[in-house]
């Protein structure tokens, strides 16, 4: 690690790409997988800028497509490192779509990528701390910390064994879930 701390602005990254017909899904809109790929690229760029290391994607949180992206739109992604742990960083990403003919900008989604830094041997390595230079940076860091805790709790809950199948079935039936148990 070359520096002990780096500012949020050091990692800020912007990427703009034209949405071409090859990116369209069967409905004629830009495929969500194309957007996810662009988000992964910008998360990598921001995390690598901050850490100075090769980074890998650990988790993706909060991807909700709020508005469709049209072929011909210019999609702009903005990313920055919002939170750092020992070897991981949470990168916040905002995606906007501009219809250049109408000069209309739509916020299509925001999400968070957790990225991990690795050294030349492929082992997790410590990343620089984060210098927070505004109230927005402090808020985002705090939200990142909360997201990290919620994600850990979610993983723990999903990996926990189901001790009482009978109670789980009863809970599902009482909740009027759209399912049918057939055994």
Residue pairs with C-beta under 8 A, 6 or more apart in sequence:
1 51
1 52
1 125
1 126
1 127
1 128
2 52
2 128
3 52
3 128
4 128
4 129
5 128
5 129
5 130
5 131
6 50
6 128
6 129
6 130
6 131
7 130
7 131
7 133
8 80
8 81
8 82
8 130
8 131
8 132
8 133
8 137
8 140
9 80
9 133
10 49
10 50
11 46
11 47
11 49
11 50
11 79
11 80
11 81
11 91
12 46
12 78
12 79
12 80
13 42
13 45
13 46
13 49
13 78
13 79
13 80
14 76
14 77
14 78
14 79
15 38
15 41
15 42
15 45
15 76
15 77
15 79
16 74
16 75
16 76
16 77
17 38
17 74
17 75
18 72
18 73
18 74
18 75
19 30
19 34
19 69
19 70
19 71
19 72
19 73
19 74
19 75
19 97
20 71
21 71
23 30
23 31
23 34
23 71
24 30
24 31
24 71
25 31
25 32
28 71
29 68
29 69
29 70
29 71
30 68
30 69
30 70
30 71
30 73
30 75
32 65
35 65
35 69
35 75
35 95
35 108
35 109
36 60
36 63
38 75
38 77
38 95
39 60
39 63
39 77
39 93
39 95
39 111
39 113
40 57
40 60
40 113
42 77
42 78
42 79
42 91
42 93
43 57
43 79
43 91
43 93
43 113
43 115
44 55
44 57
44 115
45 79
46 79
46 80
46 81
46 89
46 91
47 55
47 81
47 89
47 91
47 113
47 115
47 117
48 54
48 55
50 81
50 84
50 89
50 127
50 128
50 130
51 89
51 117
51 125
51 127
51 128
52 128
53 117
53 118
53 119
53 125
53 127
54 117
54 118
55 89
55 115
55 116
55 117
55 118
56 115
56 116
56 118
57 113
57 114
57 115
58 88
58 114
58 115
58 116
59 113
59 114
59 151
60 111
60 112
60 113
60 114
61 111
61 112
61 113
61 114
61 147
61 151
62 110
62 111
62 112
63 109
63 111
64 109
64 111
65 108
65 109
66 106
66 107
66 108
66 109
67 97
67 106
67 107
67 108
67 109
68 108
69 75
69 97
69 108
70 97
70 99
72 99
72 100
72 101
73 97
73 98
73 99
73 100
74 97
74 98
74 100
75 95
75 96
75 97
75 98
75 108
76 95
76 96
76 97
76 98
77 93
77 94
77 95
78 93
78 94
78 96
79 91
79 92
79 93
79 94
80 91
80 92
80 140
81 89
81 90
81 91
81 130
82 90
82 91
82 92
82 112
82 137
82 140
82 141
82 143
82 144
83 89
83 90
83 130
83 140
83 141
83 143
83 144
83 145
83 147
83 148
84 90
84 127
84 128
84 129
84 130
85 127
85 148
86 124
86 126
86 127
87 116
87 117
87 124
87 125
87 126
87 127
88 114
88 115
88 116
88 117
88 127
88 148
89 114
89 115
89 116
89 117
89 127
90 112
90 113
90 114
90 115
90 144
90 147
90 148
91 112
91 113
91 114
91 115
92 110
92 111
92 112
92 140
92 144
93 110
93 111
93 112
93 113
94 107
94 110
95 107
95 108
95 109
95 110
95 111
96 105
96 106
96 107
96 108
97 105
97 106
97 108
98 104
98 105
99 106
112 144
112 147
114 148
114 151
116 124
117 124
117 125
117 126
117 127
118 124
118 125
119 125
130 137
130 141
132 138
132 141
162 168
169 181
172 179
172 181
